[in-house]
Amino acid sequence: MEATNKLFVGGISWNLSWQDLKDAFKEHGEVTHAKIITDRETGRSRGFGFVEFATVEDAAKAKEAMDGVELDGRAIKVDFAQEQQRD
């Protein structure tokens, strides 16, 4: 998978806010954007989100450091985000 400055974060606790997510990752580099995906109808977290870094190097460092780490009682899965293919 190609390295990118955007990380996919899965297994996020439903209690976590985008700010909590950003704070958890900021010690590994400059976070430019953090977002938790929510259900359109209920507004509840869908348990995953994305963290974007200023550089690919920071994202790679954060991926290594954070994959499998426990965040708010849940082990998170961190990987490079895949860009959606649009036809």
MDTraj code that builds the backbone (N, CA, C; nanometers):
import mdtraj as md
import numpy as np

residues = "MET GLU ALA THR ASN LYS LEU PHE VAL GLY GLY ILE SER TRP ASN LEU SER TRP GLN ASP LEU LYS ASP ALA PHE LYS GLU HIS GLY GLU VAL THR HIS ALA LYS ILE ILE THR ASP ARG GLU THR GLY ARG SER ARG GLY PHE GLY PHE VAL GLU PHE ALA THR VAL GLU ASP ALA ALA LYS ALA LYS GLU ALA MET ASP GLY VAL GLU LEU ASP GLY ARG ALA ILE LYS VAL ASP PHE ALA GLN GLU GLN GLN ARG ASP".split()
xyz = np.array([
    [0.0845, -0.1185, 0.0000],
    [0.0000, 0.0000, 0.0000],
    [0.0889, 0.1247, 0.0000],
    [0.0491, 0.2200, -0.0781],
    [0.1264, 0.3431, -0.0912],
    [0.1143, 0.4297, 0.0342],
    [0.2276, 0.4830, 0.0764],
    [0.2274, 0.5711, 0.1929],
    [0.1612, 0.7036, 0.1572],
    [0.0843, 0.7542, 0.2505],
    [0.0163, 0.8816, 0.2338],
    [0.0213, 0.9544, 0.3672],
    [-0.0130, 1.0827, 0.3677],
    [-0.0108, 1.1571, 0.4936],
    [-0.1426, 1.1415, 0.5699],
    [-0.2322, 1.0564, 0.5190],
    [-0.3630, 1.0356, 0.5824],
    [-0.3715, 0.8928, 0.6356],
    [-0.4091, 0.8817, 0.7630],
    [-0.4207, 0.7502, 0.8262],
    [-0.5660, 0.7152, 0.8539],
    [-0.5987, 0.5882, 0.8332],
    [-0.7277, 0.5327, 0.8730],
    [-0.7107, 0.4809, 1.0150],
    [-0.8058, 0.5109, 1.1029],
    [-0.8002, 0.4627, 1.2411],
    [-0.9306, 0.3886, 1.2698],
    [-0.9204, 0.2595, 1.2956],
    [-1.0377, 0.1768, 1.3228],
    [-1.0412, 0.1322, 1.4679],
    [-1.1575, 0.0856, 1.5114],
    [-1.1727, 0.0365, 1.6482],
    [-1.1816, 0.1473, 1.7511],
    [-1.2242, 0.2660, 1.7079],
    [-1.2319, 0.3811, 1.7982],
    [-1.3521, 0.3669, 1.8926],
    [-1.3306, 0.3986, 2.0170],
    [-1.4384, 0.4003, 2.1157],
    [-1.5439, 0.5020, 2.0752],
    [-1.6709, 0.4692, 2.0981],
    [-1.7794, 0.5613, 2.0644],
    [-1.7750, 0.6890, 2.1476],
    [-1.7021, 0.6884, 2.2591],
    [-1.6927, 0.8069, 2.3446],
    [-1.5917, 0.9090, 2.2940],
    [-1.5056, 0.8689, 2.2025],
    [-1.3962, 0.9551, 2.1575],
    [-1.4454, 1.0659, 2.0642],
    [-1.3952, 1.1876, 2.0845],
    [-1.4273, 1.2995, 1.9947],
    [-1.3128, 1.3148, 1.8945],
    [-1.3356, 1.3951, 1.7922],
    [-1.2283, 1.4207, 1.6947],
    [-1.1098, 1.4884, 1.7640],
    [-1.1378, 1.5702, 1.8651],
    [-1.0301, 1.6385, 1.9376],
    [-0.9462, 1.5374, 2.0165],
    [-1.0128, 1.4381, 2.0782],
    [-0.9403, 1.3322, 2.1492],
    [-0.8490, 1.2568, 2.0523],
    [-0.9023, 1.2291, 1.9340],
    [-0.8258, 1.1572, 1.8321],
    [-0.7040, 1.2386, 1.7905],
    [-0.7252, 1.3659, 1.7656],
    [-0.6148, 1.4548, 1.7273],
    [-0.5093, 1.4599, 1.8377],
    [-0.5544, 1.4756, 1.9620],
    [-0.4620, 1.4836, 2.0750],
    [-0.3792, 1.3558, 2.0899],
    [-0.4412, 1.2410, 2.0643],
    [-0.3712, 1.1128, 2.0780],
    [-0.2589, 1.0985, 1.9755],
    [-0.2759, 1.1601, 1.8599],
    [-0.1781, 1.1443, 1.7523],
    [-0.0770, 1.2587, 1.7416],
    [-0.1058, 1.3735, 1.8030],
    [-0.0224, 1.4919, 1.7791],
    [0.1207, 1.4800, 1.8307],
    [0.1463, 1.3883, 1.9241],
    [0.2844, 1.3744, 1.9718],
    [0.3744, 1.3081, 1.8672],
    [0.3144, 1.2582, 1.7592],
    [0.3928, 1.1899, 1.6549],
    [0.4145, 1.2769, 1.5316],
    [0.3649, 1.3989, 1.5355],
    [0.3849, 1.4898, 1.4231],
    [0.2737, 1.5922, 1.4176],
    [0.2819, 1.6811, 1.3184],
    [0.1834, 1.7874, 1.3048],
    [0.0554, 1.7344, 1.2410],
    [-0.0511, 1.7267, 1.3206],
    [-0.1809, 1.6812, 1.2713],
    [-0.2517, 1.8007, 1.2075],
    [-0.2876, 1.7861, 1.0798],
    [-0.3556, 1.8954, 1.0103],
    [-0.5069, 1.8789, 1.0110],
    [-0.5533, 1.7546, 1.0311],
    [-0.6983, 1.7295, 1.0305],
    [-0.7276, 1.5964, 1.0995],
    [-0.8346, 1.5927, 1.1773],
    [-0.8800, 1.4682, 1.2394],
    [-1.0319, 1.4634, 1.2275],
    [-1.0847, 1.3462, 1.1927],
    [-1.2292, 1.3337, 1.1735],
    [-1.2735, 1.1947, 1.2156],
    [-1.3833, 1.1901, 1.2899],
    [-1.4462, 1.0624, 1.3236],
    [-1.5726, 1.0518, 1.2389],
    [-1.5883, 0.9404, 1.1720],
    [-1.7034, 0.9203, 1.0844],
    [-1.8252, 0.8854, 1.1694],
    [-1.9356, 0.9547, 1.1419],
    [-2.0576, 0.9323, 1.2194],
    [-2.1706, 0.8830, 1.1299],
    [-2.2663, 0.8175, 1.1917],
    [-2.3851, 0.7702, 1.1224],
    [-2.4708, 0.8907, 1.0850],
    [-2.5164, 0.8961, 0.9613],
    [-2.5953, 1.0119, 0.9157],
    [-2.7248, 1.0286, 0.9939],
    [-2.7881, 0.9179, 1.0279],
    [-2.9196, 0.9261, 1.0914],
    [-2.9130, 0.9475, 1.2421],
    [-2.8188, 0.8802, 1.3091],
    [-2.8143, 0.8898, 1.4550],
    [-2.7098, 0.9893, 1.5048],
    [-2.6114, 1.0200, 1.4223],
    [-2.5045, 1.1098, 1.4650],
    [-2.4000, 1.0424, 1.5526],
    [-2.4189, 0.9119, 1.5785],
    [-2.3226, 0.8376, 1.6611],
    [-2.2002, 0.7984, 1.5806],
    [-2.0900, 0.7843, 1.6502],
    [-1.9660, 0.7406, 1.5878],
    [-1.9851, 0.6035, 1.5235],
    [-1.9222, 0.5838, 1.4087],
    [-1.9258, 0.4528, 1.3434],
    [-1.8033, 0.3702, 1.3821],
    [-1.7207, 0.4248, 1.4728],
    [-1.6076, 0.3476, 1.5249],
    [-1.4796, 0.3579, 1.4436],
    [-1.4769, 0.4510, 1.3486],
    [-1.3523, 0.4722, 1.2753],
    [-1.3410, 0.6183, 1.2328],
    [-1.2192, 0.6545, 1.1945],
    [-1.1964, 0.7920, 1.1539],
    [-1.0662, 0.8049, 1.0783],
    [-1.0257, 0.9292, 1.0553],
    [-0.9046, 0.9576, 0.9794],
    [-0.8248, 1.0668, 1.0486],
    [-0.6931, 1.0543, 1.0403],
    [-0.6031, 1.1567, 1.0931],
    [-0.5076, 1.1924, 0.9803],
    [-0.4986, 1.3220, 0.9517],
    [-0.4120, 1.3686, 0.8444],
    [-0.2951, 1.4458, 0.9040],
    [-0.1754, 1.4177, 0.8520],
    [-0.0533, 1.4818, 0.9000],
    [0.0026, 1.5765, 0.7957],
    [0.0895, 1.6671, 0.8385],
    [0.1525, 1.7627, 0.7480],
    [0.2449, 1.6913, 0.6489],
    [0.3070, 1.5796, 0.6923],
    [0.3999, 1.5076, 0.6044],
    [0.3727, 1.3575, 0.6069],
    [0.4155, 1.2910, 0.5013],
    [0.4053, 1.1446, 0.4919],
    [0.4929, 1.0803, 0.5998],
    [0.6074, 1.1419, 0.6279],
    [0.6993, 1.0879, 0.7284],
    [0.6348, 1.0857, 0.8672],
    [0.5657, 1.1945, 0.9029],
    [0.4963, 1.1988, 1.0325],
    [0.3866, 1.0932, 1.0382],
    [0.3144, 1.0774, 0.9278],
    [0.2074, 0.9774, 0.9233],
    [0.2643, 0.8368, 0.9416],
    [0.3761, 0.8092, 0.8764],
    [0.4394, 0.6771, 0.8867],
    [0.4857, 0.6506, 1.0302],
    [0.5424, 0.7534, 1.0924],
    [0.5889, 0.7424, 1.2314],
    [0.4703, 0.7155, 1.3249],
    [0.3603, 0.7876, 1.3032],
    [0.2408, 0.7704, 1.3864],
    [0.1785, 0.6330, 1.3660],
    [0.1773, 0.5849, 1.2422],
    [0.1221, 0.4522, 1.2130],
    [0.1980, 0.3463, 1.2926],
    [0.3297, 0.3539, 1.2871],
    [0.4138, 0.2576, 1.3605],
    [0.3881, 0.2640, 1.5109],
    [0.3795, 0.3864, 1.5631],
    [0.3670, 0.4061, 1.7080],
    [0.2278, 0.3740, 1.7613],
    [0.1247, 0.3986, 1.6818],
    [-0.0121, 0.3922, 1.7341],
    [-0.0896, 0.2649, 1.7000],
    [-0.0464, 0.1880, 1.5997],
    [-0.1200, 0.0674, 1.5619],
    [-0.1215, -0.0319, 1.6778],
    [-0.2413, -0.0705, 1.7215],
    [-0.2559, -0.1663, 1.8308],
    [-0.2580, -0.1047, 1.9694],
    [-0.2384, 0.0272, 1.9779],
    [-0.2377, 0.0974, 2.1061],
    [-0.3805, 0.1045, 2.1608],
    [-0.3932, 0.0977, 2.2932],
    [-0.5243, 0.1095, 2.3554],
    [-0.5579, 0.2569, 2.3740],
    [-0.6749, 0.2943, 2.3223],
    [-0.7219, 0.4317, 2.3315],
    [-0.8631, 0.4268, 2.3872],
    [-0.8848, 0.4852, 2.5040],
    [-1.0149, 0.4834, 2.5709],
    [-1.0678, 0.3400, 2.5845],
    [-0.9783, 0.2487, 2.6219],
    [-1.0199, 0.1105, 2.6501],
    [-1.0311, 0.0187, 2.5303],
    [-0.9995, 0.0675, 2.4103],
    [-1.0087, -0.0173, 2.2908],
    [-0.8782, -0.0123, 2.2132],
    [-0.8339, -0.1285, 2.1665],
    [-0.7136, -0.1336, 2.0831],
    [-0.7500, -0.0825, 1.9438],
    [-0.6781, 0.0177, 1.8971],
    [-0.7088, 0.0753, 1.7661],
    [-0.6231, 0.0124, 1.6569],
    [-0.6752, 0.0147, 1.5367],
    [-0.6040, -0.0345, 1.4183],
    [-0.5718, 0.0871, 1.3331],
    [-0.4439, 0.1054, 1.3016],
    [-0.4016, 0.2215, 1.2241],
    [-0.3335, 0.1754, 1.0959],
    [-0.3751, 0.2325, 0.9845],
    [-0.3157, 0.1996, 0.8562],
    [-0.3202, 0.3231, 0.7660],
    [-0.2453, 0.3187, 0.6575],
    [-0.2530, 0.4294, 0.5618],
    [-0.3907, 0.4270, 0.4972],
    [-0.4514, 0.5433, 0.4835],
    [-0.5832, 0.5529, 0.4207],
    [-0.5702, 0.5297, 0.2714],
    [-0.6703, 0.4645, 0.2151],
    [-0.6736, 0.4440, 0.0714],
    [-0.7676, 0.5475, 0.0114],
    [-0.7211, 0.6131, -0.0932],
    [-0.8073, 0.7097, -0.1602],
    [-0.9168, 0.6357, -0.2330],
    [-1.0378, 0.6874, -0.2249],
    [-1.1491, 0.6242, -0.2941],
    [-1.1344, 0.6440, -0.4431],
    [-1.1596, 0.5367, -0.5164],
    [-1.1550, 0.5437, -0.6627],
    [-1.2902, 0.5929, -0.7123],
    [-1.2893, 0.6945, -0.7921],
    [-1.4145, 0.7473, -0.8481],
    [-1.4131, 0.7261, -0.9990],
    [-1.5246, 0.6771, -1.0497],
    [-1.5331, 0.6529, -1.1950],
    [-1.5849, 0.7735, -1.2682],
])
top = md.Topology()
chain = top.add_chain()
for i, resn in enumerate(residues, 1):
    res = top.add_residue(resn, chain, resSeq=i)
    for name in ("N", "CA", "C"):
        top.add_atom(name, md.element.get_by_symbol(name[0]), res)
traj = md.Trajectory(xyz[None], top)
